């Protein structure tokens, strides 16, 4: 296997893993299971808010 083939497979694998992660995040945001994480805007710019965890 050539380095180019390995790089292409690694790139495809990374793209699939990122897509899967974003799909899970989207589902969690939709169904409310994201632990308080919200995607909003501030001054017209996207903002991801994450609540502080209590110790």
Rosetta constraint file for C-alpha pairs under 8 A:
AtomPair CA 1 CA 5 HARMONIC 6.37 0.50
AtomPair CA 1 CA 6 HARMONIC 6.93 0.50
AtomPair CA 2 CA 6 HARMONIC 6.39 0.50
AtomPair CA 3 CA 7 HARMONIC 6.08 0.50
AtomPair CA 4 CA 8 HARMONIC 6.09 0.50
AtomPair CA 5 CA 9 HARMONIC 6.19 0.50
AtomPair CA 6 CA 10 HARMONIC 6.07 0.50
AtomPair CA 7 CA 11 HARMONIC 6.00 0.50
AtomPair CA 8 CA 12 HARMONIC 6.12 0.50
AtomPair CA 9 CA 13 HARMONIC 6.02 0.50
AtomPair CA 10 CA 14 HARMONIC 6.09 0.50
AtomPair CA 11 CA 15 HARMONIC 6.14 0.50
AtomPair CA 12 CA 16 HARMONIC 6.21 0.50
AtomPair CA 13 CA 17 HARMONIC 6.18 0.50
AtomPair CA 14 CA 18 HARMONIC 6.10 0.50
AtomPair CA 15 CA 19 HARMONIC 6.07 0.50
AtomPair CA 16 CA 20 HARMONIC 6.10 0.50
AtomPair CA 17 CA 21 HARMONIC 6.14 0.50
AtomPair CA 18 CA 22 HARMONIC 6.15 0.50
AtomPair CA 19 CA 23 HARMONIC 6.09 0.50
AtomPair CA 20 CA 24 HARMONIC 6.25 0.50
AtomPair CA 21 CA 25 HARMONIC 6.20 0.50
AtomPair CA 22 CA 26 HARMONIC 6.01 0.50
AtomPair CA 23 CA 27 HARMONIC 6.21 0.50
AtomPair CA 24 CA 28 HARMONIC 6.13 0.50
AtomPair CA 25 CA 29 HARMONIC 6.10 0.50
AtomPair CA 25 CA 34 HARMONIC 7.31 0.50
AtomPair CA 26 CA 30 HARMONIC 6.17 0.50
AtomPair CA 27 CA 31 HARMONIC 6.14 0.50
AtomPair CA 28 CA 32 HARMONIC 5.77 0.50
AtomPair CA 28 CA 33 HARMONIC 4.84 0.50
AtomPair CA 28 CA 34 HARMONIC 4.84 0.50
AtomPair CA 29 CA 33 HARMONIC 6.51 0.50
AtomPair CA 29 CA 34 HARMONIC 5.42 0.50
AtomPair CA 29 CA 37 HARMONIC 7.33 0.50
AtomPair CA 29 CA 38 HARMONIC 7.02 0.50
AtomPair CA 32 CA 36 HARMONIC 7.59 0.50
AtomPair CA 34 CA 38 HARMONIC 7.96 0.50
AtomPair CA 36 CA 50 HARMONIC 6.56 0.50
AtomPair CA 36 CA 51 HARMONIC 6.12 0.50
AtomPair CA 37 CA 48 HARMONIC 7.08 0.50
AtomPair CA 37 CA 49 HARMONIC 5.63 0.50
AtomPair CA 37 CA 50 HARMONIC 4.70 0.50
AtomPair CA 37 CA 51 HARMONIC 6.60 0.50
AtomPair CA 38 CA 48 HARMONIC 5.74 0.50
AtomPair CA 38 CA 49 HARMONIC 5.26 0.50
AtomPair CA 38 CA 50 HARMONIC 6.82 0.50
AtomPair CA 39 CA 46 HARMONIC 7.09 0.50
AtomPair CA 39 CA 47 HARMONIC 5.75 0.50
AtomPair CA 39 CA 48 HARMONIC 4.53 0.50
AtomPair CA 39 CA 49 HARMONIC 6.39 0.50
AtomPair CA 40 CA 46 HARMONIC 5.91 0.50
AtomPair CA 40 CA 47 HARMONIC 5.14 0.50
AtomPair CA 40 CA 48 HARMONIC 6.26 0.50
AtomPair CA 40 CA 49 HARMONIC 7.56 0.50
AtomPair CA 41 CA 45 HARMONIC 5.12 0.50
AtomPair CA 41 CA 46 HARMONIC 4.38 0.50
AtomPair CA 41 CA 47 HARMONIC 5.06 0.50
AtomPair CA 42 CA 46 HARMONIC 6.49 0.50
AtomPair CA 42 CA 47 HARMONIC 6.33 0.50
